[in-house]
Amino acid sequence: MTEVITYETLFELLQKEKIRKEIQTLDKDFFNKFLKYLEEKTLILQSQKSKDSLFSSETRKTEKQLENVRKIIKDLYERRERKILENALFSARNDSKNKITGSLLPEERDLYEKIKENIKDSREGILFNLLQGKHPELKAKTLKTDITQGNNVLVRFLAAVPKFIGNNNNSYGPFEKEDIAALPFEISEILIKKKRAEKIEVK
């Protein structure tokens, strides 16, 4: 955990999330502290631009740091997102409680519980019925959360995929076989057509 957000602490948090398999515990007020840090850096940049040349070394340095900070928070979020999806799937399949919830931020815990519940409902309505020779039947409550909202699609990778740049200029991956990720619709369609991934139907 960290009391004060700085560029260095953000970078350290990202490295820990990269290296360690378990999702890392963050300060419960992490998002608010990050936004405060981002606001302070933005104000500093605006002040530098009003006083100095747009091409001064200090202004360029602050601009670059802000750009890197946004990349760090995006990478950190997506790595945690992937761990949440993987743990929710494992927990739903095995009908077990997962210790991951103690390391999640409140917003992440809500995401985890919704995904887990929808996967469990889908398995009960589709897989369990098929095993008993019955037609799939989804419960009405499984429709309450749309995991593909925001043009994202939940996919499971069928093969390893190296890091790549999407048509939105964002970087994705690398992904290993059986990894699960929520990706933009256009990117997921390409991966599915190339047999690199399959869509996970969670209604």
ZIKA-V567433 format. One record per pair of residues at least 24 apart in sequence whose C-alpha atoms are under 8 Angstrom apart, sorted by the first residue. I is the first residue (numbers start at 1). GAP is how many residues later the second one is. If there is no record, write none. Layout:
BEGIN
((I,GAP) (I,GAP))
END
This chain:
BEGIN
((1,24) (1,25) (1,26) (2,24) (2,25) (3,24) (4,29) (5,28) (5,29) (5,32) (6,31) (7,58) (7,62) (10,59) (10,62) (10,63) (11,61) (13,63) (14,58) (14,61) (14,62) (17,59) (17,62) (17,63) (18,61) (22,61) (22,78) (23,57) (23,60) (23,61) (23,77) (23,80) (23,81) (24,79) (25,77) (25,78) (25,79) (26,77) (26,78) (26,79) (27,78) (28,77) (28,78) (38,28) (41,25) (42,24) (81,100) (82,97) (82,98) (82,99) (82,100) (84,24) (84,28) (85,27) (85,30) (85,95) (85,96) (86,93) (86,94) (88,24) (88,25) (88,27) (88,28) (89,26) (89,27) (89,30) (91,25) (92,24) (92,25) (92,27) (92,28) (93,27) (114,31) (115,32) (117,25) (118,24) (118,27) (118,84) (118,85) (119,83) (122,80) (122,81) (142,61) (143,60) (144,59) (145,58) (146,56) (146,57) (147,55) (147,56) (148,34) (151,33) (151,34) (152,30) (152,31) (152,32) (152,33) (153,29) (153,30) (153,31) (153,32) (153,35) (153,46) (153,47) (154,26) (154,27) (154,28) (154,29) (154,45) (154,46) (154,47) (155,25) (155,26) (155,27) (155,28) (155,33) (155,42) (155,43) (155,44) (155,45) (156,24) (156,25) (156,41) (156,42) (156,43) (156,44) (157,39) (157,40) (157,41) (158,37) (158,38) (158,39) (158,40) (159,37) (159,38) (160,36) (161,35))
END
